[in-house]
Amino acid sequence: MMTKDSAAEKIDVREHLDELFALDVKVAKATPSLLPLESKEAFLDFLIKEHKSENWVWRNSEGRMISYLSLVDKPAENSLEILNIGVDPDMQRSGYGRRMMEFAEDIARQAGREKTTLVTNTKNIHAVAFYRDIGYLIVKEMPNYYGDGETRYLFEKQLQ
Ligand SMILES: CC(C)(COP(=O)(O)OP(=O)(O)OC[C@H]1O[C@@H](n2cnc3c(N)ncnc32)[C@H](O)[C@@H]1OP(=O)(O)O)[C@@H](O)C(=O)NCCC(=O)NCCS
């Protein structure tokens, strides 16, 4: 569970790239529909150059990184996008994902945004079940969204 040992830690991705990339690869390997980015440099470009995301991680009591969250504020669309979210496969189904999504929604509300959004592979059935369970609705189905032939869902949650 997220105790005081696992408070949100805002990070500069460049300073934690090895650790974050290693966790992302571990998560992707355990999730058949997720492809890890091919290199640390491509991962960094995706998060920072391409999307200018802000990034948080959580650690266990030994200081090991166990989950991460990448957010992109989109004021023109009045929304905050959850660009990347992952929990160490050994720690999934323990409530970390739900808490990170609540954290993202709090940030969106503080910024005055009316909704949070995210994109996921339609084949990622665990993630689809997770987002549905926490109140997200599919608003669009997007064939070949990333140019890889795969179909993605756009999920949205209207914030109160
Ligand atoms: C998707 C992910 C972030 C969810 O995080 P998590 O910590 O495992 O999720 P939680 O424990 O907070 O689950 C909350 C609820 O979501 C639903 N849920 C979560 N994982 C599920 C699964 N594998 N199958 C069905 N429902 C699931 C459940 O209703 C769960 O509540 P419950 O455990 O009380 O039944 C995590 O599984 C993950 O990192 N997956 C791999 C990376 C990924 O797919 N990221 C999303 C890419 S868009």
The ligand as an SDF file (V2000), in Angstrom:
LIG
                    3D

 48 50  0  0  0  0  0  0  0  0999 V2000
   -2.9630   -0.9260  -15.3630 C   0  0  0  0  0  0  0  0  0  0  0  0
   -2.1690   -0.7540  -14.0420 C   0  0  0  0  0  0  0  0  0  0  0  0
   -1.4990    0.6100  -14.0050 C   0  0  0  0  0  0  0  0  0  0  0  0
   -3.1670   -0.8870  -12.8730 C   0  0  0  0  0  0  0  0  0  0  0  0
   -2.4530   -0.7130  -11.6680 O   0  0  0  0  0  0  0  0  0  0  0  0
   -2.7190   -1.6680  -10.3940 P   0  0  0  0  0  0  0  0  0  0  0  0
   -1.9480   -1.1220   -9.2490 O   0  0  0  0  0  0  0  0  0  0  0  0
   -2.4540   -3.0740  -10.7810 O   0  0  0  0  0  0  0  0  0  0  0  0
   -4.3070   -1.4800  -10.1940 O   0  0  0  0  0  0  0  0  0  0  0  0
   -5.1350   -1.4160   -8.8190 P   0  0  0  0  0  0  0  0  0  0  0  0
   -4.6220   -2.4550   -7.8790 O   0  0  0  0  0  0  0  0  0  0  0  0
   -5.1670   -0.0190   -8.3200 O   0  0  0  0  0  0  0  0  0  0  0  0
   -6.5730   -1.8510   -9.3590 O   0  0  0  0  0  0  0  0  0  0  0  0
   -7.7220   -1.0660   -9.2240 C   0  0  0  0  0  0  0  0  0  0  0  0
   -8.8920   -1.7930   -9.8510 C   0  0  0  0  0  0  0  0  0  0  0  0
   -8.7580   -1.8820  -11.2750 O   0  0  0  0  0  0  0  0  0  0  0  0
   -9.2400   -3.1690  -11.7290 C   0  0  0  0  0  0  0  0  0  0  0  0
   -8.0960   -3.9420  -12.2390 N   0  0  0  0  0  0  0  0  0  0  0  0
   -6.7850   -3.7050  -12.0530 C   0  0  0  0  0  0  0  0  0  0  0  0
   -6.0410   -4.6410  -12.6780 N   0  0  0  0  0  0  0  0  0  0  0  0
   -6.9250   -5.5010  -13.2510 C   0  0  0  0  0  0  0  0  0  0  0  0
   -6.7730   -6.7000  -14.0040 C   0  0  0  0  0  0  0  0  0  0  0  0
   -5.5740   -7.2110  -14.2820 N   0  0  0  0  0  0  0  0  0  0  0  0
   -7.8920   -7.3340  -14.4200 N   0  0  0  0  0  0  0  0  0  0  0  0
   -9.1190   -6.8550  -14.1180 C   0  0  0  0  0  0  0  0  0  0  0  0
   -9.3230   -5.7200  -13.3850 N   0  0  0  0  0  0  0  0  0  0  0  0
   -8.2410   -5.0610  -12.9830 C   0  0  0  0  0  0  0  0  0  0  0  0
   -9.8150   -3.8610  -10.5070 C   0  0  0  0  0  0  0  0  0  0  0  0
  -11.1830   -3.5410  -10.4080 O   0  0  0  0  0  0  0  0  0  0  0  0
   -9.0230   -3.2420   -9.3880 C   0  0  0  0  0  0  0  0  0  0  0  0
   -9.6880   -3.2550   -8.1480 O   0  0  0  0  0  0  0  0  0  0  0  0
   -9.5870   -4.5980   -7.2290 P   0  0  0  0  0  0  0  0  0  0  0  0
   -8.1500   -5.0580   -7.2340 O   0  0  0  0  0  0  0  0  0  0  0  0
  -10.0530   -4.0950   -5.8940 O   0  0  0  0  0  0  0  0  0  0  0  0
  -10.5090   -5.5850   -7.8780 O   0  0  0  0  0  0  0  0  0  0  0  0
   -1.1120   -1.8920  -13.8850 C   0  0  0  0  0  0  0  0  0  0  0  0
   -1.7650   -3.1400  -13.9670 O   0  0  0  0  0  0  0  0  0  0  0  0
    0.0200   -1.8350  -14.8860 C   0  0  0  0  0  0  0  0  0  0  0  0
    1.0580   -1.2360  -14.6200 O   0  0  0  0  0  0  0  0  0  0  0  0
   -0.1480   -2.4930  -16.0450 N   0  0  0  0  0  0  0  0  0  0  0  0
    0.8930   -2.5640  -17.0390 C   0  0  0  0  0  0  0  0  0  0  0  0
    1.1600   -1.2280  -17.7080 C   0  0  0  0  0  0  0  0  0  0  0  0
   -0.0630   -0.7350  -18.4420 C   0  0  0  0  0  0  0  0  0  0  0  0
   -0.8040   -1.4730  -19.0660 O   0  0  0  0  0  0  0  0  0  0  0  0
   -0.2540    0.5740  -18.3420 N   0  0  0  0  0  0  0  0  0  0  0  0
   -1.3640    1.2460  -18.9840 C   0  0  0  0  0  0  0  0  0  0  0  0
   -0.9830    1.5840  -20.3690 C   0  0  0  0  0  0  0  0  0  0  0  0
   -2.1860    2.6680  -21.0880 S   0  0  0  0  0  0  0  0  0  0  0  0
  1  2  1  0
  2  3  1  0
  2  4  1  0
  2 36  1  0
  4  5  1  0
  5  6  1  0
  6  7  2  0
  6  8  1  0
  6  9  1  0
  9 10  1  0
 10 11  2  0
 10 12  1  0
 10 13  1  0
 13 14  1  0
 14 15  1  0
 15 16  1  0
 15 30  1  0
 16 17  1  0
 17 18  1  0
 17 28  1  0
 18 19  1  0
 18 27  1  0
 19 20  2  0
 20 21  1  0
 21 22  1  0
 21 27  2  0
 22 23  1  0
 22 24  2  0
 24 25  1  0
 25 26  2  0
 26 27  1  0
 28 29  1  0
 28 30  1  0
 30 31  1  0
 31 32  1  0
 32 33  2  0
 32 34  1  0
 32 35  1  0
 36 37  1  0
 36 38  1  0
 38 39  2  0
 38 40  1  0
 40 41  1  0
 41 42  1  0
 42 43  1  0
 43 44  2  0
 43 45  1  0
 45 46  1  0
 46 47  1  0
 47 48  1  0
M  END
$$$$
